[in-house]
Amino acid sequence: MKVAGQHYRTIYPVQDGAAVEVIDQTRLPHEFATVRLSRLDDAVRAIADMIVRGAPLIGATGAYGMALALRADATTAALEEARRRLVAARPTAVNLRWAVDEVLSAVAPLPVAERAAAAFQCAAELCDEDVASCASIGEYGKQILGELAKQHPGRPINVLTHCNAGWLATVDYGTALAPIYKAHDAGIAVHVWVDETRPRNQGASLTAWELGQHGVPHTAIADNAGGHLMQHGRVDVCIVGSDRTTARGDVCNKVGTYLKALAAHDCGVPFYAALTGPTIDWEIDDGLAQIPIEERGADEVRWVRGRTAQGAVVSVDILPASSQAANPAFDVTPARLVTGLITERGVCPATAEGLRRLYPEK
């Protein structure tokens, strides 16, 4: 995707592979900046502090984090310690564990002297695969939006999304936003309702920003407005991302997704989750019982960051000093509320049978 006309991926190697750079998502939308990751510590911090976020991008950063670690120390003990630290950085998104283990499997049989170069190569290949998968998701999702456009001629298709599942959450294209970009570029009129997505405001800060960069019409709304819009026929379809999807189709995503699914179900609005294959956790069936929900710091609820009328970017405390704050980062939407899963291999029902049809090797 492009920023001010220049193409970017969210993560890319620099200095002949001695380091990688990532877009610092904590500084958007008010400032576009990149951060250089040169060591394992840098990669762990980028994941934990949400300089990078979104399940596919976390996975890509974990893969490059392994490579950076091996450049400093490629012994087996160091390899295992790097895996432990990276996987622990954020526990909910399964892509992180998957990508780190892909690198581990690729380099463990090799001589120590060859491991670092092989890890960088593996990380690069995983990134390219993610781009191709997200582009494919976009094509399959575009077909859904195209069919809706035929049903509602003469007006844009209104899509509601929650959190950020665009190109900033992946290496490029995105998951939930990939169909929107593909449809927009194909001349299908699309308008996006963008949930602000408290806490951290990934919708208002990230989704709205990247849609604007691409020229897609959109409107930011308060998180609690989505149900009202659905009741009044102003949402044609909901498309969200996923940080972990179970083998039977439960979808774990940014907290608040479940509420949107409930409203969509009540109002008869199709509700899709878009995800790549590595987001599926084939080892678990029950999302509510088996997916660990990350509990993040209370300051993300207490403090809100924004720009003043004078142009300064500041953080303000919005709670009484004596109030406590809880911050579960994700919730689980049961498969029964999900119309379908949009993957790089096609669209399927959110069921064990539907997923096995697309991924028979699993």
Buried (B, 14 or more C-beta within 10 A) or exposed (E): BEBEEEEBBBBBBEEEBEBBBBBBBBBBBEEBEBBEBBBBBBBBBBBBEBBBBBBBBBBBBBBBBBBBBBBEBBEEEBBEBBBEBBBEBBBBBBBBBBBBBBBBEBBEEBEBEEBBBBBBBBBBEBBEBBBBBBBBBBBBBBBBBBEBBEEEEEEBBBBBBBBBBBBBBBBBBBBBBBBBBBBBEBEBBBBBBBBBBBBBBBBBBBBBBBBEBBEBEBEBBEBEBBBEBBEEEBBBBBBBBBBBBBBBBBBBBBBBBBBBBBBBBEBEBBBBBBBBBBBBBBEBBEBEEBBEBBEBEBEBBBBBBBEEEEEEEEEEEEEEEEEEBEBEBBBBBBBEBBBBBBBBBBBBBBBBEBBBEBBEEE
